[in-house]
Each structure stands twice: as structure tokens, then as C-alpha cells.
Amino acid sequence: MDDLTPHTTVNLSIFDRVEMNGGAFRVKPARDGKGYILTEIRGAGAVDFYKHAEIARFIRHRAIVVKKDYYTEAEAIRRKKKLLDPDIIPEHIKFRARMITRFLEEEKQGARERSDESILAFYDEYVSKYEEFVPKPRGGRKKVIVETHHLCTPRHFMRLVNRFEEGDRSPFCLMYGGDPSDASPPKRKLSDRTNQFLDAEARKLATAKRIDIALHWELMKQANRVSADPVTLPHIRTFYRRVAEMKMMFIELGRLGPEATRNEYELSKTANRTYHPLERIELDEDKLDIILLLQKTRLWDVLHPDVQKKLLIWKDRFWASVAIDCGTRSILALRLLDSNPNGRSGVATLHMAAMPKDDFARTAGAESNWIQHGIPQEVATDHGAAYLDGDFHEAVVNLCGSHLMPPTGNPKLRGRIERFFKTGKRWLRLFSGQTFSNPIVRADYDSVASASMDFEEMGRCLVRLIVDAYHLTKHRGLGGQKPIDAWATMTKLRPVNSLSDPEKEGLIFGLRAGTRKISRSGVVCLGIPYYSPEVQELYKHLRTRRS
């Protein structure tokens, strides 16, 4: 770099430490004042000269680290202390630190003295000015109260001033107990036998019985009193502190069990990861909290007319099978199931997720298009019966080759689909015939008698809610973007693969008919005869041939 090129001249001293290129250096200004001499510490002990322009270029490119005053006594003392987070300082300590700083500034200007009268006058003036900056309450909102703690006596205020000056004007020195970095861990004053006894009793609280601490203490005292070798017990407050010292995860492990505890304390590891479209989709089923009419379902058609007359209109809850794209939070598939989930229902949901769905939206009367579709890179499911089925696993492998099944008992690993089901439960409040979580919430509401929608009508309503409401609503997980806009934007940057080959679609999602005997009716599958010239030729020459 030319010295005539404008640059920032950085001030370095012999007390500074410079780190660059994996080495550490001592600094000494050059005699001609045009740069610095850097001497490597340990290592080869190399000596280099750098001009001010070169140092400036290193700093601009972040290729050099300068630790100011590293070799001074004050900095050495600070390094001995722990690095403390300023957020642990309470509000009233911050208030006192600002107050004392202001007092010392006015004392330096000669406006204050270290006397009771001067301190009391300072109180009145400082507090009145401070309250001017407290936000004023607005209509319908509570007044903002800033914790200032009580104003101490002038004598105590002077003790705090002295402590503040001795502690290099750090707010930590005003905290109870002084600077936390100077504190040593408290020592237990009880005997070893008493400590062991209290620790053992505290561990007994980690049980599914959820024992009350006070009750356990009374029983513990009685057992200790009649013991052959009793121990000296402290106050119950000590036992409360001993329980608080235990890890809450250990307590919850005994109370809730391993699965619930893991769900509570284990990191999801995928919560904040950003996916691109169809990099990962999640599938799950949930039973709708609403009673629907059974008419217009295939189950109603298979009932005998006499049975239909007796049942009139059968009412029941149904399953919903959903697929969601993790990257754009778009719903790729929604199927209502009039029977319990199985492998074929899971395959049908995956099929719907991969294929275009404009016809579904148009038939349901939606005003927007359902544009989300494509081949995913990985499919994540739980361990439900539908997803453990061989047909579903085979379809996933043939479609994308990756079927993920996170550990059971941890829904956070599939948090996006679980969160959508919570949204869906809010939608069901728009319809009559909904069920409730417990009889107390339901009260005298008759869910069966209030049922008013049949199976097909409910499906159309859910499609419209997804296409015209959910996809057009700003999503917090997308930074305030709508799912449909996120899909359009992200697929423009990273196009997705589509399943547009009918032959491949049939091989992946088609029904496995197995072997069938060729008869005079051709090949019969599910009661439907199939004919072709090839079948005719086979039947003519090999009447017993299986296809």
C-alpha cells in the first residue's frame, strides 16, 4: 500500500499485544515514527517492520487482533477474574451505579460535597429529573414502573461511593456480596453425615408420586427421631435449598418418565434450521375434534338399506392426514379418512403431496390456486401404523429414497406438522358439532346432536381454509412472509423436481395387484375385468398362464 493513500493511523504501544497469522507479538514503535516493530513471542522470535498503512490494511481486513494494555498490571488483574455478563446486574443496582456516577461527576465540578445535606439535596434533584424520563402511561395500559430500590441513608450512600471507586467504577461491586468473580463457592457447614442424609432424602423426591416437600420433611424427621443412629437436622429452609440444588431434569425424570423428560429438555436440533422447498416434508395424522355425518362416504354405501333406515344418519369423528413442507410451511396434502389410518392412506397422502392440486382447489370453490407440489428430498413421519407399513416405506424409497422416523415421544422433532394441527383445531371452532378436551369444557353441549356437516362438505371447507386462508396468512416462522409467497420466491431461486412421468407415477403409487389368473373375463382386479390384445393372445395360447 502506498503511504500517500489515505488511511487510518492506529496507535499502538509497548503494552499492547498483537495476534496475527497464528502468532503473538510484542510492539515497539519504530525510531523514524513510520511504523512499528513486531517481535514474535516464543516461536521463532521473528522481528518484522510494518508501516502505518500496512497496519491499517490488516485492521480493515480483520487480519490482526490488537489487545490494548495487555501487559499492564490492571489488565492482568482483570484477566484473573471471570468474564461476567452485564445482564445479571439487577435494575436497582444499575440505577445506583448511574446515580453514584452522576454524584462523582458533580463532585468533580465542585457542585457537591460528601456531607449529609449535600447528599439529600442531590437525592431530590436527581430523582425528580430521573422520573421525567419514565414513559408516561397511555390509555388502556398500565404505568411503566422502573425498579429503583429504596434510597439509602447518606452514610450508607457514602459507603457505596467508596466501594464504587475501589471497584474501578464497576456496577458489579455494588451487588450483594460484591463482585461475583471474587466470590468463592459456599462451604457446607453441616457434618458429612447430615449432608449425605439430606442429599439422599432430596433424591427421593424424584418419583411419580409427586411428594410434597413439607410433608416429606415431617416424615423424614419422624423416621430420624426413632432411628438407632439419628443425625442432627437443620431448619426446613436448608432442606428446601438442598432440593433446589438438584438438577430439575433429574426430578422430572422420576416424576414424568424418560420420554416426557426427553421431550422437555432435549434440543430439537432442527428448530432454527432453514430448509429450501421440498428439502424435507413432514406427514402425520390426527383425529378431528368434530362430529361429521357419515352420508356421502363409502362406508354409508356398503350398509344394507334396512340398516341405513335404522341408523338414519350415522355420526362419527374422522381422521385427517396432512403433509407440510418445512421450508415454506406450505400444506402439500390433506386427506380425510373414513377409516383408521393404514399404509394405503399414507401412500395416498404422499401421492397428493407430490402431484399438482389445482383440480382440488377448483372443485372446493377456492379463489386461489394450490400451486405447491413436487418430489421431496426426504420424508419425516412418526411411528404410526400407516408409516410402518411396507407399502408406504416402499413408496417413499422409490420417490425420494429417504424416510426419516425420529425417536418416539419427542414431537418437537416434527414441530412444524404438530404446530399446524394446533392451527387446525382453531379452525374447527368455526363449525358446529365440535368435541372438547374434557367434559368440563364441553358442559351441556351436545356434539352429536349439533353435527351439521357431512364428510364431503367438511373436506371442501378444509381445502378452502388451506388455500384461501392459511397460504395467504403471514407466518411468523417465515419472517412475516405468506407461505404461498415464500414458495414462489424460494422455488424461483431453487427449482423443485416434479413427478410428470405417468409411468413412473404408476410404478410408485400404483396398486400392487399381485398375480391374477387369465379367464374368459380377462384379468379381474377388484371386481373389474381388464382386456387387451396381449391378454387375448396369452389366453389363446396359454389358458393357464398367470400375468
VENJOUR-V766962 format. One line per field, one symbol per residue. ss: DSSP state (~ for helix, > for strand, _ for the rest). psi: psi as a letter, one per 30 degrees, with the letter a starting at -180 (. if undefined). A space follows every 50 residues. Layout:
# VENJOUR-V766962
ss = ???
psi = ???
This chain:
# VENJOUR-V766962
ss = ________________>>>>__>>>>>>>_____>>>>>>______>>>> >~~~~~~~~~____>>>_____~~~~~~~~_____~~~__~~~~~~~~~~ ~~~~~~~~_______~~~~~~~~~~~~~~~~___________________ ___~~~~~~~~~~~~~____~~~~_____~~~_________~~~~~~~~~ ~~~_________~~~~~~~~~~~~~__________~~~~~~~~~~__~~~ ~~~~~~_~~~~~~~~_______________>>>>>>>__>_>>____~~~ ~___~~~~~~~___>>__>>>>>>>_____>>>>>>>_____~~~~~~~~ ~~~~___~~~~~~~______________>>>___~~~~_~~~~~~~~~~_ __>>>_____~~~~~~~~~~~~~~~~~~~~___>____~~~~________ ___>~~~~~~~~~~~~~~~~~~_>>~~~__>>~~~~~~~~~~~_______ _~~~~~~~~_______>_>__>>>>__>>>__~~~~~~~~~____>_
psi = kkffkklkkkkklfflkkklhglkklkkklefggakkkkkkbbfhkklkk leeeeeeeeeghgkkjjkhegleeeeeefflljkkfffklefeeeeeeee eeeeeeeefgfllileeeeeeeeeeeeeeefffkkkklkgklkkkkjfll klleeeeeeeeeeeefghhkfefflkfakfffklkkkkflleeeeeeeee eefffilffhkkeeeeeeeeeeeeeglfilljkalfeeeeeeefflkfee eeeeefleeeeeeefkkffgegkkllkgeklkkllkkkhkklkflglfee ffkkeeeeeefcjkkllllkkkkkkeeggkkfkkkkkglkkaeeeeeeee eeeflkgeeeeeefgkfllifjlljlekkklahleeffkeeeeeeeefef gjjkjlklgifffhfeeeeeeeeeeeefffllglllflfeeebgkjeeff kfkleeeeeeeeeeeeefdefgkkkefghglkeeeeeeeefeejklklig jeeeeeeeflkjfakkkkafgbjkkhgkkklleeeeeeeeeifgkk.
